[in-house]
Amino acid sequence: MAVILVTRYSLACIAKKLGTTPNNSETLRQIILKATPYVLEFLGLESKAVYSESDLEAAIVENVQRFLLELGKGFLFEARQKRFTFDEEHFFIDLVLYNRLLRCYVLIDLKIGKLTHQDLGQMQMYVNYFDRFVKSEGENSTIGIVLCKKKNTALVEITLPKDANIHAREYQLYLPSKEELQQKLEEWIEEQVTEDE
């Protein structure tokens, strides 16, 4: 947990050096959505053990405070297996969160394997439903996150429009080594500097 907090502190420091503030909602959105993979070590699931999406979901709900801290600032838990009915068919969203700083819903769909285009399409439907029937006036567009074990960036890019509010993020059950963390941090800094040029 200490490593996660140090990493978050480092990201805030980097954002400050880049001329932004961690409280700026756009910077916060970028940090939240670029924090990949999410480290779910606190769930206690074995790295090579067989587990289901419902096991992953149950472990997250049991550790909801730590999970929300891993996601970033301003998250509130609303529901697990949130059901909505459309055209006489029932659908269930794994986790429904709200981010009070971004003023928007954040929907999370959990996948224990490799990301598929069907996963992205399903999340697109969830986000569209929330934007059209759930969110209030004055709230920002819903964000959808497909949390998967293995992300395919090319698949995401070809499946979703560039301005889609759907994101695929990897998770891992254990923290990477100190060297891997350092490398990721350096990659992130370089990416930020490149974007600003």
C-alpha positions in Angstrom: 0.0 0.0 0.0 2.9 2.4 0.8 4.3 1.9 -2.7 0.9 2.8 -4.2 0.7 6.0 -2.2 4.3 6.9 -3.0 3.5 6.3 -6.7 0.4 8.5 -6.5 2.5 11.2 -4.7 5.1 11.0 -7.4 2.4 11.4 -10.1 1.1 14.5 -8.3 4.6 15.9 -8.2 5.2 15.2 -11.9 1.9 16.9 -12.8 3.0 19.9 -10.8 6.3 20.0 -12.6 4.5 19.9 -15.9 2.6 23.0 -14.9 -0.7 21.4 -13.9 -2.2 20.8 -10.5 -3.5 17.4 -9.2 -6.8 19.1 -8.4 -7.4 20.2 -11.9 -10.2 17.9 -13.2 -8.6 17.2 -16.6 -5.2 16.4 -15.0 -7.1 14.2 -12.5 -8.9 12.4 -15.4 -5.6 11.8 -17.2 -3.9 10.4 -14.1 -6.9 8.1 -13.3 -7.2 6.8 -16.8 -3.4 6.4 -17.4 -2.8 4.6 -14.2 -2.4 1.2 -15.7 -2.2 -1.5 -14.6 -4.1 -1.1 -11.5 -2.5 -3.1 -8.7 -5.0 -5.2 -6.8 -2.5 -7.0 -4.5 -4.7 -6.2 -1.5 -7.4 -8.5 -2.8 -5.4 -11.5 -1.7 -6.1 -13.5 -4.9 -3.3 -15.7 -5.9 -1.5 -14.7 -9.2 -1.7 -18.1 -10.8 -4.9 -19.4 -9.0 -8.1 -19.9 -11.0 -10.7 -17.3 -10.1 -13.9 -16.1 -11.7 -15.1 -12.6 -12.4 -17.5 -13.0 -9.5 -14.6 -13.9 -7.2 -12.8 -10.8 -8.4 -15.9 -8.6 -7.9 -16.5 -10.0 -4.4 -12.9 -9.4 -3.4 -13.1 -5.8 -4.7 -16.3 -5.1 -2.8 -14.9 -6.6 0.4 -11.9 -4.2 0.0 -13.8 -1.3 -1.5 -11.9 1.4 0.4 -8.6 0.2 -0.9 -9.9 -0.3 -4.4 -11.2 3.3 -4.5 -7.8 4.6 -3.2 -6.1 2.6 -6.0 -8.4 4.3 -8.6 -7.6 7.8 -7.4 -9.2 10.8 -5.8 -12.9 11.5 -5.4 -14.5 8.1 -6.0 -17.7 7.0 -4.3 -19.2 3.5 -4.4 -22.8 3.4 -5.6 -23.6 -0.2 -6.6 -22.5 -3.7 -7.4 -24.3 -5.7 -10.1 -26.5 -2.6 -10.9 -29.4 -3.9 -12.9 -31.1 -1.9 -15.6 -33.8 -3.0 -18.0 -33.9 -2.0 -21.6 -36.2 -3.3 -24.3 -37.5 -6.0 -21.8 -34.0 -7.3 -21.3 -32.0 -7.1 -18.1 -28.4 -6.0 -18.0 -26.0 -5.9 -15.0 -23.0 -3.5 -14.5 -20.4 -5.0 -12.3 -19.5 -1.8 -10.4 -21.0 1.6 -10.5 -18.9 4.4 -9.0 -19.3 8.2 -9.0 -16.4 10.6 -9.0 -17.4 13.8 -7.2 -14.4 15.8 -8.5 -15.1 14.9 -12.2 -18.9 15.0 -11.6 -19.6 11.9 -13.5 -20.5 8.2 -13.2 -17.7 5.7 -13.7 -18.8 2.2 -14.7 -16.5 -0.7 -14.3 -16.8 -4.1 -16.1 -14.5 -6.8 -14.7 -12.9 -9.3 -17.1 -10.5 -12.0 -15.9 -9.0 -12.7 -19.3 -8.0 -10.9 -22.5 -10.1 -8.0 -23.7 -12.5 -8.6 -26.6 -14.4 -6.2 -28.9 -17.6 -7.6 -27.4 -16.4 -6.3 -24.0 -16.0 -2.8 -25.5 -19.4 -2.9 -27.2 -21.1 -4.0 -24.0 -19.4 -1.1 -22.1 -20.4 1.3 -24.8 -24.1 0.3 -24.3 -23.8 0.8 -20.5 -22.2 4.2 -21.0 -24.9 5.3 -23.5 -27.7 4.1 -21.2 -26.3 6.0 -18.2 -25.7 9.2 -20.3 -29.3 9.1 -21.7 -31.3 7.8 -18.8 -29.4 8.2 -15.5 -27.1 11.2 -15.4 -28.5 14.5 -14.3 -28.2 17.8 -16.0 -24.9 19.4 -15.0 -23.1 16.1 -14.7 -20.4 15.2 -17.1 -20.4 12.2 -19.5 -20.2 8.8 -18.0 -16.8 7.1 -18.1 -16.6 3.3 -18.8 -13.6 1.2 -17.7 -13.2 -2.4 -18.8 -10.8 -3.7 -16.2 -9.1 -6.8 -17.7 -6.1 -9.0 -17.2 -4.7 -8.4 -20.7 -5.5 -5.3 -22.8 -5.1 -5.2 -26.6 -4.4 -1.5 -27.5 -4.8 -2.1 -31.3 -8.3 -3.7 -30.7 -9.3 -0.7 -28.5 -8.2 1.8 -31.2 -10.0 0.0 -34.0 -13.2 -0.7 -32.1 -13.8 2.7 -30.4 -13.9 6.2 -31.9 -11.1 8.4 -30.8 -13.4 10.5 -28.6 -15.0 7.6 -26.8 -15.3 7.8 -23.1 -14.6 4.0 -22.8 -11.2 2.9 -21.6 -9.6 -0.5 -21.2 -7.2 -0.9 -18.3 -5.2 -3.8 -17.1 -4.9 -5.0 -13.6 -2.3 -7.1 -11.9 -2.6 -8.9 -8.6 0.8 -8.0 -7.3 3.1 -5.0 -7.5 5.8 -5.0 -10.0 9.5 -4.8 -9.0 11.1 -1.5 -8.0 12.9 -1.5 -11.4 9.6 -2.0 -13.3 8.0 0.8 -11.4 10.9 3.1 -12.1 10.7 2.2 -15.9 6.9 2.8 -16.0 7.3 6.2 -14.2 10.0 7.2 -16.7 7.8 6.2 -19.6 4.9 8.2 -18.2 7.1 11.3 -17.7 8.4 11.0 -21.3 4.9 10.6 -22.6 3.7 13.7 -20.7 6.6 15.8 -22.1 6.0 14.5 -25.6 2.3 15.4 -25.4 3.1 18.9 -24.2 5.5 19.6 -27.2 
